[in-house]
Amino acid sequence: MARSEVAEPKRPAESGGKGSLLELVAIVAIALGLALTIQAFLVKPFRIPSESMVPTLEVSQRVLVDRVSFRFSEPHRGDVVVFKPPSGAEAAGVDFGACGKEPLPRDQACPRPTSEQADANFIKRVVGEPGDRLKILEGRVYLNGRLQSEPFARPDSECPICNLPREITVPPGHFFMMGDNRGQSADSREWGPVPEEWIVGNAFSTYWPPRRIGLL
């Protein structure tokens, strides 16, 4: 007797659209995870919020910040860095309200910051390292008695914090920050040197607008 064959019931074909959608979701999730990891540990974009770094950086220009290199080396004079400023720096003015030393003579920069950091991110240039003796005349930096060559700076001889002839000494483990636009920058002159551990990273490149793309 011939053996009868029973056909297996057909399985419904897997939807190609559903598979593609799941693949797309997985790719987007992986890409987002990588992007967040890179921003958290490697490179983070920042937007320039003010005129304090003109002419080097314009308002709304975008920069990339290296968050890794300062874990293995210290900042140096001339570096453009992103950091957490001392508490009160966001509202600082000519009254030096964010300086950790009160009262502050009007002829010197703030010698030390408040003890707590602010939530904001600032971007400035390192102009003084630990142990440097520093003063400001007509918006120009003098270190250890010598006028510094600063082709990137826009000096100002008349702003309230552009003439601070009495020297201060940058404390150990701290860095003195100033904006390149010396007459339009609230910086370490008002709220003091920044502890090294408050520095987020080194701004090494601009990526927007296209006409300003390049290394810093």
MOFEN-V352556 format. One line per field, one symbol per residue. psi: psi as a letter, one per 30 degrees, with the letter a starting at -180 (. if undefined). burial: 1 if it has 16 or more other ideal C-beta (glycine too) atoms within 10 Angstrom, else 0. Layout:
psi: ???
burial: ???
This chain:
psi: kkkkkkkkkkkkkkkeeeeeeeeeeeeeeeeeeeeeeeeefdkkkkkjfagfgkfeklkfkklkkjgeefffllllkfkklklkllkfeegkaffhfgkfkklkkfgllkflllflllflklkakkfklkfkkklkkhgkkkkhfkkkjiffljlkfflfgfjifkklkklkglkkkklfiffhkjafeegllkkeffkelkjflkfklefgkll.
burial: 000000000000000000000000000000000000000000010101011111011000111111100100001010111111111110010001011100010001111111001100011111111001011100111110000001001111001011110011011001111111111011111111111001111110010000000001
